[in-house]
Amino acid sequence: MAWNRRSLVHSALLLAASLSGCAFSPHQVGPTEATYVTEVSAGLEEIYLTRTTRTQYIPGATAACAAAPFSSASEQHYDAWSVSLRASDARMVNTHVARVGEFAACFGAVTPERSFPLYAWGTQGAVTYRAAGECRFMQSKPPAAKLLVLSCRGDLSGLPDGYIGGYLTTSSLAPTGGKSALDVPGYLSTSVITMRLWKKPG
């Protein structure tokens, strides 16, 4: 009986090792490399990664923000810059390769839920767009006293013919101080934006 128990334990260990090897084998693959290539070469989706720098801050409701579906607390203008990533680990190594776009954004008042509405319009390369959504303060502790940690998301509209939609998200460190806000050395202000655009098939 003791031998049978040892045999069963041994068999169970072998089975577990075998399953573990299958689950984590470096030779196990899903889609082929050709599939990954067509993710962008097919031209159905365009993905952009940029960083922003603020160029203008106008407090209060403005005429340009009258189209926003909320009462604007400020109008802000930004430049969008292309970035460079290190291929070995995707770390950002250059945040100012070239200026590739610009946009203006209207922001509403902060709600008790620590969020505020967003309405923006601008250009990304040759693409014009409008974005509507919200920004939300994160629970993450700011790395410096004069920075706020937040994330924004916006659904895109007003795109050129050939596009059926898209959205953007941001990872943001915003300097405090409104119009007189200054960037904190050593940290990327104001945002890293990921934009995904979808085109009509065929």
Secondary structure, 3 states (H helix, E strand, C coil): CHHHHHHHHHHHHHHHHHHHHHHHCCCCCCCCHHHHHHHHHCCCEEEEEEEEEEEEEEECCCHHHHHCCCCEEEEEEEEEEECEECCCCCCEEECCCCEEEEEEEEEECCCCCCEEEEEEEEEECCEEEEEEEEEEECCCCCCCCCEEEEEEEEEEECCCCCEEEEEEEEEEEEECCHHHCCCCCCCCCCEEEEEEEEECCC
